[in-house]
Amino acid sequence: TDAIALVEEIQKGEPLITASCKERVIYLVQRLQEKLGEKEDHKFYLFKVLRAHILPLTNVAFNKSGSRFITGSYDRTCKLWDTASGEELRTLEGHGNVVYAIAFNNPYGDKIATGSFDKTCKLWSTETGKCYHTFRGHSAEIVCLSFNLQSTLVATGSMDTTAKLWDIEKGDEIVTLSGHSAEIIALSFNTTGDRIITASFDHTVGVWDVGTGRMLHTLRGHRAEISSAQFNWDCSLIVTGSMDKTCMLWNAMTGLHIATLKGHSDEILDVCFDYTGQRVAAASSDGSARVYNAETKECIAELEGHGGEISKICFSPKGNRILTASSDKTARLWDAATGQCLQILEGHTDEIFSCAFNYKGDIIITGSKDNTCRIWH
């Protein structure tokens, strides 16, 4: 595409792009074109093994740039690490039970939320390690949490069948999302922050209005527990994965079922969109993963090679690579378009349950039941 012509086309329908910033937008489009055109044959090498905790890890998460990451553990702590050196920066202590769900308030990264089996969620300062707030109110374990992109709210999902929204500044509970008849095991805000979805063991996904706490839609159709659910970037679609071996696509505005993505012979354990929302990837207990075109609903690639269930799957930020984590003790890197396995990340001595890219896509972290984290460059 001619960048100048493209920006002139965009200008016609977008009053915000004035003559004074046109050059800048053209430059950004050209930068993006260069980025997309870069040949990618980056091989990842093991940089560091972190003996992170004395008990198994539960989760790992990056800040936006990937300069830092956090690990949660059965040892009741969350640790903050420097990615470049592999050094532990601090230990966040205070929970009375397993620290299970963890997150940075990306894109800012100045706060960390930890959700625990002690039924509380804590909000911490990344810089000082100080605990700002302890959110109390759930009557059972907290197993998932999420910040909105605006970094004003944190949502917690619990085994008590409810989710709660908390005010980050004041530390108050804003609303309780009640309506599920079983545990909530995943939740996700949309990009604009006005909707949140909750995935439950009751086989449904709730779509809620964040402002009022009202349930707008119940996504019904799966015949078993939901394992994961996500909005695409422009908030138009929701994808759900279920123990019933299928993924489903839904219209996020109306709550209507659009398509059922089939092909797996066992439970779907994780689903995700790429950043553009054009592709969906699904990971299954059958040891394979699949990539679907969100527009045509066709399966465009099958990722086969793992020797055990795949519990986590994610696209690289550019969307041209897929990373999978498996119980076969390896993580694998795949070509998203062809399904070809590009690299096997080996060395963990127990199953890998967590994997993540940094924002640039040139660092990978894997977390394993062997109590270690590995940083790959």
C-alpha positions in Angstrom: 0.0 0.0 0.0 1.1 3.5 -0.7 1.4 5.1 2.8 0.6 8.6 1.6 -2.5 7.6 -0.3 -3.7 5.5 2.6 -3.3 8.3 5.1 -5.1 10.7 2.7 -7.9 8.1 2.5 -8.1 7.9 6.3 -8.1 11.7 6.6 -11.3 11.9 4.6 -13.2 10.1 7.3 -11.2 11.1 10.4 -11.3 14.8 11.4 -8.7 14.2 14.1 -6.0 13.8 11.5 -5.3 17.4 10.6 -2.7 18.7 8.2 -0.3 19.4 11.0 -0.1 15.7 12.1 -0.4 14.1 8.6 3.4 13.7 8.2 3.6 12.0 11.6 0.8 9.5 10.7 2.5 8.8 7.3 5.7 8.1 9.2 3.9 5.7 11.6 2.3 3.8 8.8 5.7 3.5 7.0 7.2 2.2 10.3 4.4 -0.3 10.6 5.0 -1.5 7.0 8.7 -2.0 7.7 7.9 -3.9 10.9 5.5 -6.2 9.1 8.0 -6.7 6.3 10.9 -7.7 8.5 12.0 -11.3 7.8 11.5 -13.3 10.9 13.7 -16.2 11.6 14.5 -15.4 15.2 15.7 -18.4 17.1 15.1 -18.3 20.8 17.9 -19.5 23.1 17.7 -20.2 26.8 19.0 -17.1 28.7 18.3 -18.0 32.3 16.7 -20.5 34.6 15.1 -18.9 37.6 14.5 -21.2 40.6 11.7 -18.9 41.4 9.9 -20.4 44.5 10.1 -23.1 47.1 6.7 -24.5 46.0 5.1 -24.8 42.5 4.3 -21.7 40.5 0.8 -20.8 39.6 1.2 -18.1 36.9 3.6 -15.8 35.2 2.9 -12.3 33.7 4.9 -9.6 31.9 4.5 -5.9 32.1 3.9 -4.3 28.7 7.5 -3.7 27.6 8.6 -7.1 29.0 11.2 -5.5 31.2 9.7 -7.1 34.3 7.6 -10.1 35.1 5.9 -11.6 38.1 5.4 -15.1 39.3 2.7 -16.4 41.7 3.2 -19.5 43.8 1.8 -22.0 46.3 4.3 -20.5 48.7 1.8 -17.6 49.3 4.0 -15.0 47.6 4.3 -13.1 44.3 7.8 -12.3 43.1 8.8 -9.5 40.8 11.7 -10.1 38.4 14.0 -8.1 36.2 13.9 -9.7 32.7 17.2 -8.5 31.5 19.3 -9.7 34.4 17.0 -12.5 35.7 17.3 -10.9 39.2 14.6 -11.0 41.8 13.6 -7.4 42.6 11.2 -8.1 45.4 8.8 -10.5 47.1 5.2 -9.5 47.8 4.2 -11.1 51.0 1.0 -11.0 53.0 -1.4 -13.5 51.6 -2.5 -16.4 53.8 -2.8 -19.0 51.1 -1.8 -19.8 47.5 -1.3 -16.7 45.3 -3.1 -17.9 42.2 -4.0 -15.1 39.8 -1.6 -12.2 39.1 -1.5 -9.3 36.7 0.2 -6.0 36.0 -2.0 -3.0 35.2 -0.7 -2.8 31.6 0.1 -0.7 29.7 1.3 1.3 32.8 2.8 -1.5 34.8 3.1 0.5 38.0 0.7 -1.7 39.9 0.3 -5.4 40.5 -2.8 -7.3 41.6 -2.6 -10.7 43.3 -5.6 -13.0 43.9 -5.4 -15.7 46.4 -7.1 -18.8 47.8 -7.3 -16.8 51.0 -10.4 -15.1 49.3 -8.7 -11.7 49.1 -7.1 -9.7 46.3 -4.2 -7.3 47.0 -3.1 -4.3 45.1 0.7 -3.5 45.2 3.1 -0.8 44.1 5.5 -2.2 41.5 8.2 0.3 42.5 8.1 0.0 46.3 6.3 -3.3 46.9 3.9 -1.5 49.3 0.4 -3.0 49.5 -2.1 -0.3 48.7 -5.3 -2.2 49.3 -6.6 -5.6 50.4 -10.0 -6.3 48.7 -12.2 -8.4 51.0 -15.6 -9.7 50.2 -15.4 -13.0 48.3 -16.5 -16.1 50.3 -14.3 -18.5 48.4 -11.0 -18.7 46.5 -10.1 -16.0 43.9 -9.0 -17.8 40.8 -8.9 -15.1 38.1 -8.4 -11.4 37.9 -8.0 -8.6 35.4 -7.4 -4.9 35.2 -9.3 -2.8 32.7 -7.0 -1.1 30.2 -7.8 2.3 31.7 -6.3 1.1 35.0 -9.2 2.3 37.1 -10.7 -1.0 38.0 -9.6 -4.5 38.9 -12.0 -7.4 38.5 -11.8 -10.6 40.5 -13.5 -13.9 39.8 -14.1 -16.5 42.5 -15.2 -20.1 43.3 -18.1 -18.4 45.2 -19.8 -18.0 41.7 -19.5 -14.2 41.7 -17.1 -11.6 40.2 -16.4 -8.3 41.9 -15.2 -4.9 40.5 -13.0 -2.8 42.7 -11.9 0.8 42.6 -8.1 1.0 42.3 -7.8 4.5 43.8 -10.3 4.2 46.7 -9.9 0.5 47.4 -13.7 0.1 47.5 -15.9 -2.6 46.0 -18.0 -1.1 43.2 -20.3 -3.9 42.3 -20.8 -7.6 42.6 -21.6 -9.5 39.4 -24.1 -12.2 40.5 -25.9 -14.6 38.2 -23.7 -17.6 37.6 -24.6 -20.9 39.2 -21.1 -22.3 39.4 -17.5 -21.1 39.8 -16.1 -18.3 37.6 -12.7 -19.4 36.3 -11.9 -16.6 33.7 -12.8 -13.0 33.1 -11.8 -10.4 30.6 -12.5 -6.7 30.0 -13.0 -5.4 26.5 -10.6 -2.7 25.2 -12.9 0.2 25.8 -13.6 -1.0 29.4 -17.4 -0.8 29.3 -18.0 -4.5 29.2 -16.6 -7.5 31.0 -17.1 -11.2 30.3 -17.1 -14.0 33.0 -16.6 -17.6 32.1 -18.1 -20.2 34.4 -18.2 -23.9 35.1 -22.0 -23.5 34.7 -21.3 -23.9 30.9 -22.2 -20.2 30.2 -20.4 -16.9 29.7 -21.9 -13.7 31.2 -21.5 -10.4 29.4 -21.8 -7.5 31.8 -22.2 -3.7 31.7 -19.3 -2.4 33.8 -21.0 0.8 34.7 -24.1 -0.7 36.2 -23.0 -4.3 36.9 -26.0 -5.6 34.9 -25.8 -8.8 33.0 -26.5 -7.9 29.3 -26.2 -11.3 27.8 -25.7 -14.9 28.8 -23.8 -16.8 26.1 -25.5 -20.3 26.1 -24.6 -23.1 23.8 -21.6 -24.9 25.3 -22.4 -28.4 26.7 -19.6 -28.4 29.4 -17.5 -26.1 31.5 -16.0 -23.1 29.8 -12.2 -23.0 30.0 -11.4 -19.6 28.6 -13.1 -16.5 26.9 -11.7 -13.4 25.3 -12.8 -10.3 23.4 -11.1 -9.4 20.2 -9.3 -6.0 20.0 -12.1 -4.0 18.5 -14.6 -5.5 21.0 -16.9 -6.9 18.2 -16.4 -10.6 18.9 -16.0 -13.0 21.8 -14.4 -16.4 21.6 -15.1 -19.1 24.1 -13.4 -22.5 24.6 -15.0 -25.4 26.4 -14.5 -28.8 27.8 -17.1 -29.9 25.2 -14.3 -29.9 22.6 -15.5 -26.9 20.8 -14.8 -23.1 20.5 -17.6 -20.7 19.8 -17.6 -17.2 18.3 -20.2 -14.7 19.5 -21.3 -11.2 18.5 -20.2 -9.1 21.5 -22.9 -6.5 21.0 -25.9 -8.8 20.6 -24.7 -11.9 22.4 -25.7 -14.0 19.4 -23.9 -17.2 18.5 -22.0 -16.8 15.2 -20.2 -20.1 14.7 -18.9 -23.2 16.3 -15.3 -24.1 15.6 -14.9 -27.8 15.6 -12.2 -30.4 14.9 -10.6 -31.2 18.3 -11.1 -34.6 19.8 -10.8 -33.6 23.4 -11.3 -30.6 25.8 -10.3 -27.1 24.7 -8.1 -25.7 27.4 -7.3 -22.2 26.1 -8.4 -19.9 23.3 -7.1 -16.5 22.0 -7.4 -14.0 19.3 -4.4 -12.4 17.5 -4.2 -8.7 18.0 -6.1 -7.9 14.8 -8.9 -10.3 15.7 -8.6 -12.0 12.3 -7.5 -15.3 13.7 -8.5 -17.6 16.6 -6.1 -20.2 18.1 -7.3 -23.0 20.3 -5.3 -25.4 22.5 -6.6 -28.8 23.4 -6.1 -31.8 25.7 -5.8 -33.9 22.5 -2.2 -32.6 22.2 -2.8 -30.4 19.2 -3.8 -26.8 18.5 -5.8 -25.2 15.7 -5.9 -21.8 14.0 -9.2 -20.6 12.6 -10.0 -17.6 10.4 -12.5 -15.5 12.4 -14.1 -14.2 9.2 -14.5 -17.5 7.2 -14.6 -19.7 10.4 -12.3 -22.2 8.5 -9.5 -24.1 10.2 -6.4 -22.7 8.5 -3.7 -24.6 10.3 -3.3 -27.6 12.6 -0.4 -27.5 15.1 0.7 -31.1 15.7 3.7 -32.5 17.5 3.3 -32.1 21.2 3.3 -35.3 23.2 0.7 -34.2 25.8 -2.1 -31.7 26.4 -1.6 -28.1 25.5 -2.8 -25.9 28.3 -1.7 -22.4 27.0 -1.6 -20.8 23.6 -0.8 -17.2 22.5 0.0 -15.3 19.4 3.2 -13.2 19.1 2.5 -9.5 19.1 2.9 -9.4 15.3 0.5 -12.4 15.0 2.8 -14.4 12.7 3.9 -16.8 15.4 2.1 -19.0 18.0 3.5 -20.2 21.3 2.1 -23.2 23.0 2.9 -24.7 26.5 2.3 -28.4 27.1 2.4 -31.1 29.7 5.1 -32.9 27.6 7.5 -30.5 29.4 8.1 -28.4 26.2 6.9 -25.2 24.7 6.7 -24.9 21.0 6.9 -22.0 18.5 4.8 -22.3 15.3 4.2 -20.4 12.1 0.7 -19.1 12.5 -0.1 -19.3 8.7 1.2 -22.8 7.9 1.1 -24.6 11.3 4.8 -25.6 10.8 6.7 -26.1 14.1 9.6 -23.7 14.0 11.2 -24.4 17.4 10.9 -26.6 20.4 11.9 -25.0 23.7 13.2 -27.9 25.9 14.7 -28.2 29.3 11.9 -28.0 31.8 11.6 -31.2 33.9 7.8 -31.1 34.4 4.8 -29.8 32.6 4.7 -26.2 31.4 1.5 -24.4 32.3 2.3 -20.8 31.4 4.0 -19.0 28.5 4.1 -15.5 27.3 5.7 -13.1 24.9 7.0 -9.6 25.7 5.5 -6.7 23.8 8.2 -6.7 21.2 7.9 -10.5 20.7 11.7 -11.2 21.1 11.5 -12.6 24.6 9.5 -15.6 25.9 8.9 -16.7 29.4 7.8 -20.2 30.4 6.6 -21.3 33.8 6.6 -24.9 34.9 5.5 -27.3 37.6 9.3 -27.9 38.1 9.2 -24.7 40.2 11.3 -22.8 37.6 10.8 -20.0 35.1 12.8 -19.9 32.0 13.7 -16.8 30.0 14.3 -17.3 26.3 15.8 -14.6 24.1 
